[in-house]
Amino acid sequence: MIEIIKYLAQLENSTLEEVITMAKEKGSKRGTFEKKIFLEKVLQKK
């Protein structure tokens, strides 16, 4: 999986280290999967 993430980062002109930094920032702002809680569905208002 790491190789895939590294390659995808490269496609975006980024590095694995930058992706990890962004993930940490996102985690501190919006949470992580540590509690195994994740979004399953988004409902649109009508």
C-alpha positions in Angstrom: 0.0 0.0 0.0 2.9 2.4 0.7 4.2 2.0 -2.8 0.8 2.9 -4.2 0.5 6.0 -1.9 4.0 7.0 -2.9 3.2 6.7 -6.6 -0.1 8.6 -6.2 1.8 11.4 -4.3 4.3 11.5 -7.2 1.5 11.9 -9.7 0.4 15.0 -7.7 3.9 16.4 -7.6 4.1 15.6 -3.9 6.1 13.3 -1.6 5.1 10.6 0.9 6.3 12.9 3.7 4.0 15.7 2.5 1.1 13.2 2.3 1.8 12.1 5.9 2.0 15.7 7.1 -1.3 16.5 5.4 -2.9 13.4 7.0 -1.7 14.4 10.5 -3.1 17.9 10.0 -6.4 16.5 8.8 -6.5 14.1 11.7 -6.0 16.8 14.3 -8.7 18.9 12.7 -11.3 16.3 11.7 -10.4 13.2 13.5 -9.0 9.8 12.4 -10.1 6.2 12.2 -8.7 5.2 15.6 -12.2 4.7 17.0 -13.3 2.9 13.8 -16.0 5.4 13.1 -16.4 6.4 9.5 -18.9 8.1 7.2 -21.1 5.6 5.3 -23.5 7.9 3.5 -24.2 11.5 2.8 -27.9 12.5 2.4 -28.8 15.5 0.3 -31.4 17.9 1.5 -34.4 18.3 -0.7 
